[in-house]
Every structure is written in structure tokens, then in C-alpha cells.
Amino acid sequence: MPNFKREPMSDENVIRGFILALGAGGRKQNTLTIYEDSIKMLSVFARDLRLPGLTTMDRTHIHH
């Protein structure tokens, strides 16, 4: 077992990876822009309410 703890990915890195994956899957630019804007708004909303980052949110946080 490794003797280190993984750092959580930043929301910015998660968003970038998500949008790149969608783009590689052939999504149109307008779709990518809408998805990126929406997930960035969720990230800002969560940060303002001191909720966890995107990778550690659960359905309770999303429901909030």
C-alpha cells in the first residue's frame, strides 16, 4: 500500500477533463460551452456555500 494520500483534483481540472472528454466524443462547440458554463456555476455555487468540491459531492449536496 502506498504511503501517501492522494490530493483531491481541483474543480478546474475536473471541468477541463470533462469538457475535453466530451469534445473527443464529438460534441458540438455550443454543447461544450453550455455544459462548461453550467458546471462552472455549480462549482462556484458549492464553493460559496462551503460545500465540497465536484469530485466529493454526493446527492445530498446536489439536492441542496
N, CA, C and O atoms as a Tripos MOL2 file, in Angstrom:
@<TRIPOS>MOLECULE
protein
  256   255    64     0     0
PROTEIN
NO_CHARGES

@<TRIPOS>ATOM
      1 N           0.8470   -1.1770    0.0000 N.3       1 MET1
      2 CA          0.0000    0.0000    0.0000 C.3       1 MET1
      3 C           0.8920    1.2390    0.0000 C.2       1 MET1
      4 O           1.8510    1.3090    0.7690 O.2       1 MET1
      5 N           0.5910    2.2090   -0.8460 N.am      2 PRO2
      6 CA          1.4150    3.4230   -0.8960 C.3       2 PRO2
      7 C           1.3370    4.1950    0.4180 C.2       2 PRO2
      8 O           0.3350    4.1420    1.1320 O.2       2 PRO2
      9 N           2.4050    4.9030    0.7150 N.am      3 ASN3
     10 CA          2.4430    5.6740    1.9590 C.3       3 ASN3
     11 C           2.1590    7.1550    1.7200 C.2       3 ASN3
     12 O           2.7460    8.0190    2.3720 O.2       3 ASN3
     13 N           1.2680    7.4380    0.7950 N.am      4 PHE4
     14 CA          0.8910    8.8270    0.5270 C.3       4 PHE4
     15 C          -0.6170    8.9040    0.3590 C.2       4 PHE4
     16 O          -1.2830    7.9140    0.0550 O.2       4 PHE4
     17 N          -1.1290   10.0900    0.5630 N.am      5 LYS5
     18 CA         -2.5560   10.3300    0.4020 C.3       5 LYS5
     19 C          -2.7680   11.1260   -0.8740 C.2       5 LYS5
     20 O          -2.1070   12.1400   -1.0990 O.2       5 LYS5
     21 N          -3.6820   10.6670   -1.6990 N.am      6 ARG6
     22 CA         -3.9650   11.3860   -2.9430 C.3       6 ARG6
     23 C          -4.6340   12.7060   -2.6560 C.2       6 ARG6
     24 O          -5.5320   12.7960   -1.8190 O.2       6 ARG6
     25 N          -4.1870   13.7320   -3.3580 N.am      7 GLU7
     26 CA         -4.8150   15.0460   -3.2590 C.3       7 GLU7
     27 C          -6.0750   15.0320   -4.1230 C.2       7 GLU7
     28 O          -6.0620   14.4890   -5.2280 O.2       7 GLU7
     29 N          -7.1550   15.6220   -3.6310 N.am      8 PRO8
     30 CA         -8.3470   15.7100   -4.4830 C.3       8 PRO8
     31 C          -8.0630   16.6040   -5.6890 C.2       8 PRO8
     32 O          -7.3220   17.5820   -5.5950 O.2       8 PRO8
     33 N          -8.6610   16.2530   -6.8090 N.am      9 MET9
     34 CA         -8.4980   17.0750   -8.0070 C.3       9 MET9
     35 C          -9.2590   18.3770   -7.8240 C.2       9 MET9
     36 O         -10.3310   18.4050   -7.2190 O.2       9 MET9
     37 N          -8.6950   19.4490   -8.3510 N.am     10 SER10
     38 CA         -9.3840   20.7400   -8.2860 C.3      10 SER10
     39 C         -10.5860   20.7150   -9.2320 C.2      10 SER10
     40 O         -10.6090   19.9760  -10.2160 O.2      10 SER10
     41 N         -11.5700   21.5300   -8.9120 N.am     11 ASP11
     42 CA        -12.7390   21.6220   -9.7890 C.3      11 ASP11
     43 C         -12.3320   22.0460  -11.1960 C.2      11 ASP11
     44 O         -12.8960   21.5690  -12.1810 O.2      11 ASP11
     45 N         -11.3500   22.9430  -11.2870 N.am     12 GLU12
     46 CA        -10.9020   23.4110  -12.6020 C.3      12 GLU12
     47 C         -10.3700   22.2540  -13.4480 C.2      12 GLU12
     48 O         -10.6700   22.1650  -14.6390 O.2      12 GLU12
     49 N          -9.5820   21.3710  -12.8370 N.am     13 ASN13
     50 CA         -9.0430   20.2270  -13.5680 C.3      13 ASN13
     51 C         -10.1400   19.2310  -13.9460 C.2      13 ASN13
     52 O         -10.1140   18.6540  -15.0330 O.2      13 ASN13
     53 N         -11.0890   19.0360  -13.0580 N.am     14 VAL14
     54 CA        -12.2030   18.1300  -13.3470 C.3      14 VAL14
     55 C         -13.0210   18.6670  -14.5100 C.2      14 VAL14
     56 O         -13.3850   17.9180  -15.4170 O.2      14 VAL14
     57 N         -13.3100   19.9550  -14.4870 N.am     15 ILE15
     58 CA        -14.1010   20.5720  -15.5580 C.3      15 ILE15
     59 C         -13.3560   20.4780  -16.8820 C.2      15 ILE15
     60 O         -13.9440   20.1220  -17.9030 O.2      15 ILE15
     61 N         -12.0690   20.7960  -16.8700 N.am     16 ARG16
     62 CA        -11.2710   20.7340  -18.0930 C.3      16 ARG16
     63 C         -11.2910   19.3160  -18.6740 C.2      16 ARG16
     64 O         -11.4940   19.1430  -19.8750 O.2      16 ARG16
     65 N         -11.0840   18.3140  -17.8340 N.am     17 GLY17
     66 CA        -11.0940   16.9270  -18.2970 C.3      17 GLY17
     67 C         -12.4460   16.5090  -18.8340 C.2      17 GLY17
     68 O         -12.5330   15.8120  -19.8450 O.2      17 GLY17
     69 N         -13.4980   16.9330  -18.1610 N.am     18 PHE18
     70 CA        -14.8570   16.6060  -18.5930 C.3      18 PHE18
     71 C         -15.1460   17.1890  -19.9770 C.2      18 PHE18
     72 O         -15.6810   16.5040  -20.8490 O.2      18 PHE18
     73 N         -14.7890   18.4520  -20.1660 N.am     19 ILE19
     74 CA        -15.0520   19.1120  -21.4450 C.3      19 ILE19
     75 C         -14.1860   18.4930  -22.5570 C.2      19 ILE19
     76 O         -14.6560   18.3080  -23.6800 O.2      19 ILE19
     77 N         -12.9450   18.1800  -22.2460 N.am     20 LEU20
     78 CA        -12.0870   17.5170  -23.2430 C.3      20 LEU20
     79 C         -12.6590   16.1660  -23.6470 C.2      20 LEU20
     80 O         -12.6480   15.8110  -24.8260 O.2      20 LEU20
     81 N         -13.1570   15.4120  -22.6730 N.am     21 ALA21
     82 CA        -13.7410   14.1020  -22.9770 C.3      21 ALA21
     83 C         -14.9870   14.2490  -23.8520 C.2      21 ALA21
     84 O         -15.1880   13.4830  -24.7940 O.2      21 ALA21
     85 N         -15.8120   15.2320  -23.5350 N.am     22 LEU22
     86 CA        -16.9980   15.4590  -24.3610 C.3      22 LEU22
     87 C         -16.6160   15.8730  -25.7740 C.2      22 LEU22
     88 O         -17.2080   15.4060  -26.7470 O.2      22 LEU22
     89 N         -15.6170   16.7570  -25.8830 N.am     23 GLY23
     90 CA        -15.1570   17.1880  -27.2020 C.3      23 GLY23
     91 C         -14.6020   16.0350  -28.0090 C.2      23 GLY23
     92 O         -14.8440   15.9330  -29.2120 O.2      23 GLY23
     93 N         -13.8540   15.1660  -27.3450 N.am     24 ALA24
     94 CA        -13.2960   13.9950  -28.0320 C.3      24 ALA24
     95 C         -14.4040   13.0480  -28.4760 C.2      24 ALA24
     96 O         -14.2350   12.2840  -29.4260 O.2      24 ALA24
     97 N         -15.5300   13.1030  -27.7850 N.am     25 GLY25
     98 CA        -16.6720   12.2710  -28.1430 C.3      25 GLY25
     99 C         -17.5160   12.8520  -29.2570 C.2      25 GLY25
    100 O         -18.5250   12.2640  -29.6460 O.2      25 GLY25
    101 N         -17.1080   14.0110  -29.7800 N.am     26 GLY26
    102 CA        -17.7850   14.5810  -30.9360 C.3      26 GLY26
    103 C         -18.8840   15.5790  -30.6260 C.2      26 GLY26
    104 O         -19.6620   15.9290  -31.5130 O.2      26 GLY26
    105 N         -18.9650   16.0470  -29.3850 N.am     27 ARG27
    106 CA        -19.9930   17.0500  -29.0650 C.3      27 ARG27
    107 C         -19.6930   18.3560  -29.7870 C.2      27 ARG27
    108 O         -18.5360   18.7150  -30.0050 O.2      27 ARG27
    109 N         -20.7480   19.0500  -30.1480 N.am     28 LYS28
    110 CA        -20.6000   20.3350  -30.8460 C.3      28 LYS28
    111 C         -20.1330   21.4120  -29.8690 C.2      28 LYS28
    112 O         -20.3590   21.3070  -28.6630 O.2      28 LYS28
    113 N         -19.4870   22.4420  -30.3940 N.am     29 GLN29
    114 CA        -18.9180   23.5140  -29.5690 C.3      29 GLN29
    115 C         -19.9770   24.1920  -28.7060 C.2      29 GLN29
    116 O         -19.7160   24.5140  -27.5470 O.2      29 GLN29
    117 N         -21.1580   24.4080  -29.2520 N.am     30 ASN30
    118 CA        -22.2150   25.0510  -28.4720 C.3      30 ASN30
    119 C         -22.5920   24.1970  -27.2540 C.2      30 ASN30
    120 O         -22.8130   24.7270  -26.1650 O.2      30 ASN30
    121 N         -22.6640   22.8930  -27.4420 N.am     31 THR31
    122 CA        -22.9610   21.9760  -26.3420 C.3      31 THR31
    123 C         -21.8610   22.0400  -25.2930 C.2      31 THR31
    124 O         -22.1430   22.0900  -24.0960 O.2      31 THR31
    125 N         -20.6110   22.0380  -25.7370 N.am     32 LEU32
    126 CA        -19.4800   22.1130  -24.8060 C.3      32 LEU32
    127 C         -19.5350   23.3930  -23.9840 C.2      32 LEU32
    128 O         -19.2910   23.3750  -22.7770 O.2      32 LEU32
    129 N         -19.8540   24.4950  -24.6360 N.am     33 THR33
    130 CA        -19.9290   25.7840  -23.9450 C.3      33 THR33
    131 C         -21.0300   25.7740  -22.8910 C.2      33 THR33
    132 O         -20.8180   26.2380  -21.7710 O.2      33 THR33
    133 N         -22.1940   25.2530  -23.2370 N.am     34 ILE34
    134 CA        -23.3120   25.1970  -22.2920 C.3      34 ILE34
    135 C         -22.9510   24.3090  -21.1010 C.2      34 ILE34
    136 O         -23.1850   24.6940  -19.9560 O.2      34 ILE34
    137 N         -22.3870   23.1310  -21.3550 N.am     35 TYR35
    138 CA        -22.0040   22.2230  -20.2710 C.3      35 TYR35
    139 C         -20.9290   22.8590  -19.3850 C.2      35 TYR35
    140 O         -21.0060   22.7910  -18.1580 O.2      35 TYR35
    141 N         -19.9420   23.4680  -20.0080 N.am     36 GLU36
    142 CA        -18.8570   24.0760  -19.2350 C.3      36 GLU36
    143 C         -19.3720   25.2120  -18.3550 C.2      36 GLU36
    144 O         -19.0160   25.2960  -17.1790 O.2      36 GLU36
    145 N         -20.2010   26.0790  -18.9130 N.am     37 ASP37
    146 CA        -20.7650   27.1870  -18.1210 C.3      37 ASP37
    147 C         -21.5920   26.6580  -16.9590 C.2      37 ASP37
    148 O         -21.5060   27.1800  -15.8470 O.2      37 ASP37
    149 N         -22.3860   25.6310  -17.2050 N.am     38 SER38
    150 CA        -23.2540   25.0780  -16.1670 C.3      38 SER38
    151 C         -22.4570   24.4570  -15.0310 C.2      38 SER38
    152 O         -22.7600   24.6990  -13.8630 O.2      38 SER38
    153 N         -21.4580   23.6720  -15.3490 N.am     39 ILE39
    154 CA        -20.6850   23.0090  -14.2960 C.3      39 ILE39
    155 C         -19.8110   24.0110  -13.5420 C.2      39 ILE39
    156 O         -19.5320   23.8220  -12.3580 O.2      39 ILE39
    157 N         -19.3790   25.0700  -14.2200 N.am     40 LYS40
    158 CA        -18.6410   26.1270  -13.5150 C.3      40 LYS40
    159 C         -19.5520   26.8450  -12.5280 C.2      40 LYS40
    160 O         -19.1250   27.1820  -11.4240 O.2      40 LYS40
    161 N         -20.8040   27.0840  -12.9160 N.am     41 MET41
    162 CA        -21.7560   27.7190  -11.9970 C.3      41 MET41
    163 C         -22.0040   26.8350  -10.7800 C.2      41 MET41
    164 O         -22.1010   27.3390   -9.6610 O.2      41 MET41
    165 N         -22.1070   25.5210  -10.9840 N.am     42 LEU42
    166 CA        -22.2740   24.6010   -9.8640 C.3      42 LEU42
    167 C         -21.0650   24.6600   -8.9390 C.2      42 LEU42
    168 O         -21.2180   24.6620   -7.7170 O.2      42 LEU42
    169 N         -19.8830   24.7060   -9.5010 N.am     43 SER43
    170 CA        -18.6550   24.7690   -8.7050 C.3      43 SER43
    171 C         -18.6150   26.0410   -7.8600 C.2      43 SER43
    172 O         -18.2870   25.9850   -6.6750 O.2      43 SER43
    173 N         -18.9420   27.1680   -8.4490 N.am     44 VAL44
    174 CA        -18.9410   28.4500   -7.7290 C.3      44 VAL44
    175 C         -20.0120   28.4390   -6.6380 C.2      44 VAL44
    176 O         -19.7650   28.8740   -5.5130 O.2      44 VAL44
    177 N         -21.1960   27.9420   -6.9750 N.am     45 PHE45
    178 CA        -22.2830   27.8500   -6.0030 C.3      45 PHE45
    179 C         -21.8570   27.0130   -4.7930 C.2      45 PHE45
    180 O         -22.0630   27.4130   -3.6470 O.2      45 PHE45
    181 N         -21.2690   25.8640   -5.0590 N.am     46 ALA46
    182 CA        -20.8250   24.9760   -3.9800 C.3      46 ALA46
    183 C         -19.7430   25.6390   -3.1300 C.2      46 ALA46
    184 O         -19.7770   25.5650   -1.9020 O.2      46 ALA46
    185 N         -18.7910   26.2800   -3.7860 N.am     47 ARG47
    186 CA        -17.7100   26.9470   -3.0500 C.3      47 ARG47
    187 C         -18.2710   28.0640   -2.1630 C.2      47 ARG47
    188 O         -17.8430   28.2170   -1.0190 O.2      47 ARG47
    189 N         -19.2240   28.8430   -2.6820 N.am     48 ASP48
    190 CA        -19.8200   29.9330   -1.9060 C.3      48 ASP48
    191 C         -20.5520   29.4240   -0.6640 C.2      48 ASP48
    192 O         -20.5980   30.1080    0.3580 O.2      48 ASP48
    193 N         -21.1180   28.2300   -0.7550 N.am     49 LEU49
    194 CA        -21.8320   27.6300    0.3780 C.3      49 LEU49
    195 C         -20.9390   26.7210    1.2200 C.2      49 LEU49
    196 O         -21.4030   26.0540    2.1450 O.2      49 LEU49
    197 N         -19.6600   26.7090    0.8830 N.am     50 ARG50
    198 CA        -18.6790   25.8720    1.5800 C.3      50 ARG50
    199 C         -19.0180   24.3910    1.5130 C.2      50 ARG50
    200 O         -18.7900   23.6420    2.4630 O.2      50 ARG50
    201 N         -19.5680   23.9790    0.3680 N.am     51 LEU51
    202 CA        -19.8160   22.5690    0.1080 C.3      51 LEU51
    203 C         -18.5430   21.9590   -0.4590 C.2      51 LEU51
    204 O         -17.6390   22.6880   -0.8670 O.2      51 LEU51
    205 N         -18.4590   20.6390   -0.4900 N.am     52 PRO52
    206 CA        -17.2530   20.0020   -1.0290 C.3      52 PRO52
    207 C         -17.1030   20.2440   -2.5330 C.2      52 PRO52
    208 O         -18.0400   20.6700   -3.2070 O.2      52 PRO52
    209 N         -15.9120   19.9630   -3.0340 N.am     53 GLY53
    210 CA        -15.6390   20.1010   -4.4630 C.3      53 GLY53
    211 C         -16.4260   19.0990   -5.2890 C.2      53 GLY53
    212 O         -17.0500   18.1850   -4.7490 O.2      53 GLY53
    213 N         -16.3910   19.2760   -6.5870 N.am     54 LEU54
    214 CA        -17.1830   18.4600   -7.5010 C.3      54 LEU54
    215 C         -16.9230   16.9640   -7.3550 C.2      54 LEU54
    216 O         -17.8560   16.1670   -7.4560 O.2      54 LEU54
    217 N         -15.6790   16.5720   -7.1190 N.am     55 THR55
    218 CA        -15.3630   15.1400   -7.0650 C.3      55 THR55
    219 C         -15.7960   14.4800   -5.7670 C.2      55 THR55
    220 O         -15.8370   13.2520   -5.6900 O.2      55 THR55
    221 N         -16.1190   15.2610   -4.7490 N.am     56 THR56
    222 CA        -16.5050   14.6690   -3.4720 C.3      56 THR56
    223 C         -17.9430   14.9730   -3.0810 C.2      56 THR56
    224 O         -18.3800   14.5960   -1.9940 O.2      56 THR56
    225 N         -18.6780   15.6450   -3.9440 N.am     57 MET57
    226 CA        -20.0910   15.9020   -3.6780 C.3      57 MET57
    227 C         -20.8630   14.5920   -3.7360 C.2      57 MET57
    228 O         -20.4980   13.6610   -4.4530 O.2      57 MET57
    229 N         -21.9330   14.5470   -2.9650 N.am     58 ASP58
    230 CA        -22.8490   13.4300   -3.0870 C.3      58 ASP58
    231 C         -24.2460   13.9800   -3.4160 C.2      58 ASP58
    232 O         -24.4180   15.1880   -3.5720 O.2      58 ASP58
    233 N         -25.1960   13.1300   -3.5140 N.am     59 ARG59
    234 CA        -26.5210   13.5850   -3.9490 C.3      59 ARG59
    235 C         -27.1580   14.5770   -2.9840 C.2      59 ARG59
    236 O         -27.9560   15.4160   -3.4010 O.2      59 ARG59
    237 N         -26.8140   14.4900   -1.6930 N.am     60 THR60
    238 CA        -27.3330   15.4500   -0.7200 C.3      60 THR60
    239 C         -26.8820   16.8610   -1.0410 C.2      60 THR60
    240 O         -27.6610   17.8100   -0.9510 O.2      60 THR60
    241 N         -25.6120   16.9920   -1.4180 N.am     61 HIS61
    242 CA        -25.0800   18.3110   -1.7830 C.3      61 HIS61
    243 C         -25.7400   18.8280   -3.0510 C.2      61 HIS61
    244 O         -26.0830   20.0070   -3.1430 O.2      61 HIS61
    245 N         -25.9170   17.9540   -4.0220 N.am     62 ILE62
    246 CA        -26.5480   18.3640   -5.2780 C.3      62 ILE62
    247 C         -28.0030   18.7640   -5.0270 C.2      62 ILE62
    248 O         -28.4900   19.7420   -5.5930 O.2      62 ILE62
    249 N         -28.6860   18.0120   -4.1840 N.am     63 HIS63
    250 CA        -30.0880   18.3200   -3.8780 C.3      63 HIS63
    251 C         -30.2080   19.6890   -3.2170 C.2      63 HIS63
    252 O         -31.1710   20.4180   -3.4530 O.2      63 HIS63
    253 N         -29.2170   20.0350   -2.3800 N.am     64 HIS64
    254 CA        -29.2090   21.3210   -1.6870 C.3      64 HIS64
    255 C         -29.2700   22.4440   -2.7050 C.2      64 HIS64
    256 O         -29.2730   23.6170   -2.3310 O.2      64 HIS64
@<TRIPOS>BOND
     1     1     2 1
     2     2     3 1
     3     3     4 2
     4     3     5 am
     5     5     6 1
     6     6     7 1
     7     7     8 2
     8     7     9 am
     9     9    10 1
    10    10    11 1
    11    11    12 2
    12    11    13 am
    13    13    14 1
    14    14    15 1
    15    15    16 2
    16    15    17 am
    17    17    18 1
    18    18    19 1
    19    19    20 2
    20    19    21 am
    21    21    22 1
    22    22    23 1
    23    23    24 2
    24    23    25 am
    25    25    26 1
    26    26    27 1
    27    27    28 2
    28    27    29 am
    29    29    30 1
    30    30    31 1
    31    31    32 2
    32    31    33 am
    33    33    34 1
    34    34    35 1
    35    35    36 2
    36    35    37 am
    37    37    38 1
    38    38    39 1
    39    39    40 2
    40    39    41 am
    41    41    42 1
    42    42    43 1
    43    43    44 2
    44    43    45 am
    45    45    46 1
    46    46    47 1
    47    47    48 2
    48    47    49 am
    49    49    50 1
    50    50    51 1
    51    51    52 2
    52    51    53 am
    53    53    54 1
    54    54    55 1
    55    55    56 2
    56    55    57 am
    57    57    58 1
    58    58    59 1
    59    59    60 2
    60    59    61 am
    61    61    62 1
    62    62    63 1
    63    63    64 2
    64    63    65 am
    65    65    66 1
    66    66    67 1
    67    67    68 2
    68    67    69 am
    69    69    70 1
    70    70    71 1
    71    71    72 2
    72    71    73 am
    73    73    74 1
    74    74    75 1
    75    75    76 2
    76    75    77 am
    77    77    78 1
    78    78    79 1
    79    79    80 2
    80    79    81 am
    81    81    82 1
    82    82    83 1
    83    83    84 2
    84    83    85 am
    85    85    86 1
    86    86    87 1
    87    87    88 2
    88    87    89 am
    89    89    90 1
    90    90    91 1
    91    91    92 2
    92    91    93 am
    93    93    94 1
    94    94    95 1
    95    95    96 2
    96    95    97 am
    97    97    98 1
    98    98    99 1
    99    99   100 2
   100    99   101 am
   101   101   102 1
   102   102   103 1
   103   103   104 2
   104   103   105 am
   105   105   106 1
   106   106   107 1
   107   107   108 2
   108   107   109 am
   109   109   110 1
   110   110   111 1
   111   111   112 2
   112   111   113 am
   113   113   114 1
   114   114   115 1
   115   115   116 2
   116   115   117 am
   117   117   118 1
   118   118   119 1
   119   119   120 2
   120   119   121 am
   121   121   122 1
   122   122   123 1
   123   123   124 2
   124   123   125 am
   125   125   126 1
   126   126   127 1
   127   127   128 2
   128   127   129 am
   129   129   130 1
   130   130   131 1
   131   131   132 2
   132   131   133 am
   133   133   134 1
   134   134   135 1
   135   135   136 2
   136   135   137 am
   137   137   138 1
   138   138   139 1
   139   139   140 2
   140   139   141 am
   141   141   142 1
   142   142   143 1
   143   143   144 2
   144   143   145 am
   145   145   146 1
   146   146   147 1
   147   147   148 2
   148   147   149 am
   149   149   150 1
   150   150   151 1
   151   151   152 2
   152   151   153 am
   153   153   154 1
   154   154   155 1
   155   155   156 2
   156   155   157 am
   157   157   158 1
   158   158   159 1
   159   159   160 2
   160   159   161 am
   161   161   162 1
   162   162   163 1
   163   163   164 2
   164   163   165 am
   165   165   166 1
   166   166   167 1
   167   167   168 2
   168   167   169 am
   169   169   170 1
   170   170   171 1
   171   171   172 2
   172   171   173 am
   173   173   174 1
   174   174   175 1
   175   175   176 2
   176   175   177 am
   177   177   178 1
   178   178   179 1
   179   179   180 2
   180   179   181 am
   181   181   182 1
   182   182   183 1
   183   183   184 2
   184   183   185 am
   185   185   186 1
   186   186   187 1
   187   187   188 2
   188   187   189 am
   189   189   190 1
   190   190   191 1
   191   191   192 2
   192   191   193 am
   193   193   194 1
   194   194   195 1
   195   195   196 2
   196   195   197 am
   197   197   198 1
   198   198   199 1
   199   199   200 2
   200   199   201 am
   201   201   202 1
   202   202   203 1
   203   203   204 2
   204   203   205 am
   205   205   206 1
   206   206   207 1
   207   207   208 2
   208   207   209 am
   209   209   210 1
   210   210   211 1
   211   211   212 2
   212   211   213 am
   213   213   214 1
   214   214   215 1
   215   215   216 2
   216   215   217 am
   217   217   218 1
   218   218   219 1
   219   219   220 2
   220   219   221 am
   221   221   222 1
   222   222   223 1
   223   223   224 2
   224   223   225 am
   225   225   226 1
   226   226   227 1
   227   227   228 2
   228   227   229 am
   229   229   230 1
   230   230   231 1
   231   231   232 2
   232   231   233 am
   233   233   234 1
   234   234   235 1
   235   235   236 2
   236   235   237 am
   237   237   238 1
   238   238   239 1
   239   239   240 2
   240   239   241 am
   241   241   242 1
   242   242   243 1
   243   243   244 2
   244   243   245 am
   245   245   246 1
   246   246   247 1
   247   247   248 2
   248   247   249 am
   249   249   250 1
   250   250   251 1
   251   251   252 2
   252   251   253 am
   253   253   254 1
   254   254   255 1
   255   255   256 2
@<TRIPOS>SUBSTRUCTURE
     1 MET1         2 RESIDUE 1 A MET
     2 PRO2         6 RESIDUE 1 A PRO
     3 ASN3        10 RESIDUE 1 A ASN
     4 PHE4        14 RESIDUE 1 A PHE
     5 LYS5        18 RESIDUE 1 A LYS
     6 ARG6        22 RESIDUE 1 A ARG
     7 GLU7        26 RESIDUE 1 A GLU
     8 PRO8        30 RESIDUE 1 A PRO
     9 MET9        34 RESIDUE 1 A MET
    10 SER10       38 RESIDUE 1 A SER
    11 ASP11       42 RESIDUE 1 A ASP
    12 GLU12       46 RESIDUE 1 A GLU
    13 ASN13       50 RESIDUE 1 A ASN
    14 VAL14       54 RESIDUE 1 A VAL
    15 ILE15       58 RESIDUE 1 A ILE
    16 ARG16       62 RESIDUE 1 A ARG
    17 GLY17       66 RESIDUE 1 A GLY
    18 PHE18       70 RESIDUE 1 A PHE
    19 ILE19       74 RESIDUE 1 A ILE
    20 LEU20       78 RESIDUE 1 A LEU
    21 ALA21       82 RESIDUE 1 A ALA
    22 LEU22       86 RESIDUE 1 A LEU
    23 GLY23       90 RESIDUE 1 A GLY
    24 ALA24       94 RESIDUE 1 A ALA
    25 GLY25       98 RESIDUE 1 A GLY
    26 GLY26      102 RESIDUE 1 A GLY
    27 ARG27      106 RESIDUE 1 A ARG
    28 LYS28      110 RESIDUE 1 A LYS
    29 GLN29      114 RESIDUE 1 A GLN
    30 ASN30      118 RESIDUE 1 A ASN
    31 THR31      122 RESIDUE 1 A THR
    32 LEU32      126 RESIDUE 1 A LEU
    33 THR33      130 RESIDUE 1 A THR
    34 ILE34      134 RESIDUE 1 A ILE
    35 TYR35      138 RESIDUE 1 A TYR
    36 GLU36      142 RESIDUE 1 A GLU
    37 ASP37      146 RESIDUE 1 A ASP
    38 SER38      150 RESIDUE 1 A SER
    39 ILE39      154 RESIDUE 1 A ILE
    40 LYS40      158 RESIDUE 1 A LYS
    41 MET41      162 RESIDUE 1 A MET
    42 LEU42      166 RESIDUE 1 A LEU
    43 SER43      170 RESIDUE 1 A SER
    44 VAL44      174 RESIDUE 1 A VAL
    45 PHE45      178 RESIDUE 1 A PHE
    46 ALA46      182 RESIDUE 1 A ALA
    47 ARG47      186 RESIDUE 1 A ARG
    48 ASP48      190 RESIDUE 1 A ASP
    49 LEU49      194 RESIDUE 1 A LEU
    50 ARG50      198 RESIDUE 1 A ARG
    51 LEU51      202 RESIDUE 1 A LEU
    52 PRO52      206 RESIDUE 1 A PRO
    53 GLY53      210 RESIDUE 1 A GLY
    54 LEU54      214 RESIDUE 1 A LEU
    55 THR55      218 RESIDUE 1 A THR
    56 THR56      222 RESIDUE 1 A THR
    57 MET57      226 RESIDUE 1 A MET
    58 ASP58      230 RESIDUE 1 A ASP
    59 ARG59      234 RESIDUE 1 A ARG
    60 THR60      238 RESIDUE 1 A THR
    61 HIS61      242 RESIDUE 1 A HIS
    62 ILE62      246 RESIDUE 1 A ILE
    63 HIS63      250 RESIDUE 1 A HIS
    64 HIS64      254 RESIDUE 1 A HIS
